[in-house]
Amino acid sequence: MSKQAYNPYLPSFEYVPDGEPRVFGERVYVYGSHDRFDGPDFCVNDYVCWSAPVSDLTDWRYEGVIYRAGQDAKNGKGDMHMCAPDVVQGTDGRYYLYYEFHRLTVTSVAVCDTPAGKYEFYGYIQRLDGTPYGEKKGEVNLFDPGVLVDDDGSVYMYTGFAPLPGWMKLVMNLRGLKIDAGYCIRLDKDMITMKGEPVMVLPGPAMTSGTGFEGHGFFEASSIRKIGDTYYLVYSSELSHELCYAVSKRPDGGFRYGGTLISIGDIGYRGNQTANNYTGNTHGGMAEINGQWYIFYHRQTNRQKCARQGCAEKITFLPDGSVLQAEQTSCGLNDGPLSGTGIYEARIACNLSSKEGTFAYIRTREKDKKGIHPYFTQSGTDREQDGDQYIANMTDGAWAGFKYFRFTGAENVIAVSVRGTAVGTILVSTALNEEPAARISVRPADTFAFFRAPFKIKAGVHPLFFRYEGNGAFDFEKFEIET
């Protein structure tokens, strides 16, 4: 790699959640919905695409807008938002984009001759007679499509939406559509016409008893991959903050629960039951890039449920085909730990918490009545370049964690760039409850200013935690480990 890779892996001004990574040729392309910083709802912006060479996952290239919401015939007023998409290459060599609008229950399809060109509207998932599926009572509420073109050319779409029973009154589905499970629909080679009725493949929260999916029932976010002779169906569970997977030897049934791939609070990782990050929903998919498998997912920012950014982590397959839960890190796509020297933006923190813990950004924007919670944000409004993301509102007891760095054991100086009203000390350590490796005194500053202290970490791979003790609050821009 030409430089180091971080999480989030795209520039700080970019908000592309629901990332589906697809390798076409020698590049990996990420297709996702497109949030707007400080926007009013999920998926407000048009679809864009980013890609990188499989040989260098630091070199992300903006491919531009690939599809606009107004191109769809059902969005005549142009006021509906396109939700999480997927893209596959059809048997005819063209590329097919599958998506839904936030107020509709059908799946739309667009097509293009290249992976990141200008897609054109193609049609809707339809029955043999040409009528769109997903609008009539008793049909499945199509949502978050994931598509597989199997080795023999067969095409399958995975879809569905199954909220917890207590959420039923909050969803728009009032027309008797099925919102109970995850489904598989076989498609013809035209990539759009159904071959038979949908088949249930993953149980929703109300039907998990005795299935092995208890506590991790299907909620949304279907994403499918075939690895060898096994089908891995990734989905967001009823907990929302985690991506789980199920496995089967056939594409249209027989799936059994596999486990959790990633939780955006690291809940369940090595037995952890306390969220060490602010959570919300997440969505993503797996990709093998240069022999290494990754899980792509997203995190929340700006004290919102709908200003989300893409991240990725390495995942490990065991000999029996099961997958270990990945830990959230700051170096997901990097070729190993980050260097123990240099400048690092605070926005790459993978753990963030107040003294009193965290909470989930699910329904309301403001839950910080005490004003004590830190959060990722940026100045100004939504834009297409020149990001300046930072951590805002680090108050007494708040902490940010960065994982992982490789240290040589040398004596260094560590500097933090902060601004605000803070009068106190930033404690830097490799664990929250251990003796600090550095104590950095900070004082009020109207603009970002560096404060320094001696710093030494024993040789090896370690995380870094920055915890504040004092009065007032500060914004955290970056830190530098000076040699």
Order of alpha helices (4+ residues) and beta strands (2+ residues): beta-beta-beta-beta-beta-beta-beta-beta-beta-beta-beta-beta-beta-beta-beta-beta-beta-beta-beta-beta-beta-beta-beta-beta-beta-beta-beta-beta-beta-beta-beta
